[in-house]
């Protein structure tokens, strides 16, 4: 079938390329001319406007458009625009990390127009082009079945790595929990390796340990595979900031756990650690320092210079996943230091789906 793709960044662009390899016809739209030229060089049709995109998808009632843009207002704007242009029977797919509550609301609004809405929680990152994408799908069974050729082409194999979770919102809900679990796993690995790195009298080779754990250990995983590769080239990551972005799913998982009364202490603490990493200066830390000084007369440190950080742009569609390896970051073209809360930086960091956390404001 012919599919429209709006948003041709590192995820959307690579998905277009995998669809083409799977024999699907794709029409892509993005504000970036470079992104359009990239997919056109691989055989896709690039559209210069939304009208041109819709016109290239066939008869009304049979069309499908996949939206792969940042969550929040941007996604809402694109869906609203498509709702005005499409006809009953057409399908809108949201493959981004939208809040499942927003998805349920959007599905109801679009159903009133006769439009199908399918939410696809998509995992795979920069490796998806090569390895395939895991897709957690919500929406009407009829619409999901019509999209089967698309899912089979994008998945690691036609018969695995994708499936319908349930009604609209369920795909994004399962992906939300998936990402919450991911936060916890990443935090546990990071804490364990920092602990071993700090035990200087053993002089542990953390790269050797990561590689060892990949074989036979109960903590082996794809995250550990990637960690082991990273440690082969850099064990101190001196060129990296300790800033860790969060795109919203960890927060939403915690909120849902509170509403349902289900304890999620690991996911909650892992998300809190990301918040702490985002603070240039912690107000609570400053207050603790002041209190120690006040009651005990202890020595304290004053703030001399705030940290300066650059931004290394995201890996682009079609690039090798090796471009994302830590050893390749120093050679990447980082932008000048900037406020990570700015619109362009937030979009690059994947933080447009929620309010930023700033401890010094």
Residue pairs with C-beta under 8 A, 6 or more apart in sequence:
1 24
1 25
1 64
1 146
1 147
1 149
1 150
2 24
2 25
2 26
2 27
2 56
2 57
2 58
3 19
3 24
3 25
3 26
3 27
3 57
3 64
3 65
3 66
3 150
4 26
4 27
4 28
4 29
4 47
4 53
4 54
4 56
4 57
4 63
4 64
4 65
4 66
5 12
5 15
5 16
5 19
5 26
5 27
5 28
5 29
5 65
5 66
5 68
6 12
6 28
6 29
6 30
6 50
6 53
6 65
6 66
6 67
6 68
6 69
6 78
6 82
7 30
7 67
7 68
7 69
7 78
7 96
8 16
8 28
8 29
8 30
8 32
8 35
8 36
8 38
8 39
8 68
8 317
9 30
9 35
9 68
9 314
9 316
9 317
10 126
10 314
10 315
10 316
10 317
10 319
11 68
11 95
11 122
11 124
11 125
11 128
11 317
12 28
12 30
12 66
12 68
12 69
12 95
12 317
13 28
13 30
13 35
13 38
13 39
13 316
13 317
13 318
14 126
14 128
14 129
14 317
14 318
15 66
15 68
15 95
15 122
15 128
15 129
15 133
15 154
16 26
16 28
16 39
16 42
16 44
16 317
17 39
17 42
17 129
17 317
17 318
18 128
18 129
18 132
18 133
18 153
18 154
19 26
19 150
19 153
19 154
20 26
20 42
20 43
20 44
21 153
22 149
22 152
22 153
22 154
23 153
24 149
24 150
24 153
25 45
26 39
26 44
26 45
27 44
27 45
27 46
27 47
27 53
27 56
27 57
28 35
28 36
28 39
28 44
28 45
28 46
28 47
28 53
29 36
29 46
29 47
29 48
29 49
29 50
29 52
29 53
30 36
35 317
36 46
36 47
36 48
37 46
38 316
38 317
38 318
39 46
39 317
40 46
42 318
45 56
47 53
47 56
50 81
50 82
50 85
51 85
53 65
54 63
54 65
54 85
54 86
57 63
57 64
57 65
60 86
60 87
60 88
60 89
60 90
61 87
61 88
61 89
61 90
62 89
62 90
63 86
63 87
63 90
63 91
64 90
64 91
64 92
64 93
64 146
64 147
64 150
65 82
65 86
65 90
65 91
65 92
65 93
66 93
66 95
66 120
66 150
67 75
67 78
67 79
67 82
67 92
67 93
67 94
67 95
67 96
68 95
68 96
69 75
69 78
69 96
70 96
70 347
70 350
70 352
70 353
71 96
71 97
71 98
71 99
71 247
71 248
71 352
71 353
72 98
72 352
72 353
72 354
73 352
74 352
75 94
75 96
75 98
76 102
76 106
79 92
79 94
79 106
79 110
82 92
83 92
83 109
83 110
83 113
83 115
86 92
86 115
87 114
88 113
88 114
88 115
89 114
89 115
89 116
90 115
90 116
91 115
91 116
91 117
91 118
91 143
91 146
91 147
92 110
92 115
92 116
92 117
92 118
93 117
93 118
93 119
93 120
93 147
94 103
94 106
94 117
94 118
94 119
94 120
94 172
95 120
95 122
95 135
96 122
97 121
97 172
97 175
97 176
97 179
97 247
97 248
97 249
97 350
97 353
98 119
98 172
98 353
99 172
99 176
99 248
99 252
99 353
100 119
100 169
100 170
100 172
100 173
100 176
100 252
101 169
103 117
103 119
103 138
103 168
103 169
103 171
103 172
104 168
104 169
106 117
106 168
107 117
107 119
107 139
107 167
107 168
107 169
108 168
110 116
110 117
111 117
116 139
116 140
116 142
116 143
117 139
117 143
117 168
118 137
118 138
118 139
118 140
118 143
118 144
118 147
118 168
118 171
119 137
119 138
119 139
119 168
119 169
119 170
119 171
119 172
120 135
120 136
120 137
120 138
120 171
121 135
121 136
121 137
121 138
121 171
121 172
121 173
121 174
121 175
121 176
121 178
122 128
122 133
122 134
122 135
122 136
122 175
123 133
123 134
123 135
123 136
123 175
123 178
124 131
124 132
124 133
124 134
125 321
126 315
126 319
126 321
126 323
126 324
127 321
128 154
129 317
129 318
130 321
131 156
132 154
132 155
132 156
132 157
132 161
133 154
133 155
133 156
133 161
133 162
134 155
134 156
134 161
134 162
135 151
135 154
135 155
135 161
135 162
135 163
135 171
136 162
136 163
136 165
136 170
136 171
136 172
136 174
136 175
136 178
137 144
137 151
137 162
137 163
137 164
137 165
137 171
138 164
138 165
138 166
138 167
138 168
138 169
138 170
138 171
138 172
138 173
138 174
139 164
139 167
139 168
139 171
140 167
140 168
141 164
144 151
144 164
151 162
152 158
152 162
154 162
155 161
155 162
164 171
165 171
165 173
165 174
173 256
175 249
176 249
176 252
176 253
176 256
177 253
178 249
179 247
179 249
179 250
179 253
180 249
180 250
180 253
180 254
180 264
180 267
180 271
181 267
182 223
183 246
183 250
183 267
183 270
183 271
183 274
184 266
184 267
184 270
185 221
185 223
186 223
186 270
187 266
187 269
187 270
187 273
188 266
188 270
189 223
189 224
189 227
193 206
193 209
193 210
193 227
193 231
196 202
196 204
196 206
196 209
197 204
197 206
197 235
206 231
206 235
207 228
207 231
207 232
207 235
210 224
210 227
210 228
210 231
211 228
211 232
213 219
213 220
213 224
213 228
214 220
214 224
214 225
214 228
229 325
230 325
230 326
230 327
233 325
233 326
233 327
234 326
234 327
237 326
239 326
239 329
239 330
240 326
240 329
241 307
241 309
242 277
243 277
243 278
243 309
243 340
244 273
244 274
244 277
244 278
245 274
245 278
245 349
245 350
245 351
246 271
246 274
246 275
246 278
246 351
246 354
247 350
247 351
247 352
247 353
247 354
248 351
248 353
248 354
250 267
250 270
250 271
250 274
251 271
251 354
253 264
253 267
253 271
254 264
254 267
254 268
254 271
257 263
257 264
257 267
257 268
275 357
275 359
276 282
276 359
278 340
278 356
278 357
278 358
278 359
279 357
279 358
279 359
279 360
280 306
280 307
280 358
280 359
280 360
281 303
281 306
281 359
281 360
282 359
282 360
283 359
283 360
284 359
289 300
289 301
290 300
292 298
292 300
293 300
308 337
309 337
309 338
309 340
310 334
310 335
310 336
310 337
310 338
311 334
311 335
311 338
311 340
311 345
311 348
311 349
312 329
312 332
312 333
312 334
312 335
313 332
313 333
313 335
313 348
314 348
315 321
315 323
315 324
322 328
323 332
338 345
339 345
340 346
340 349
340 351
340 356
341 356
341 358
343 352
346 352
346 356
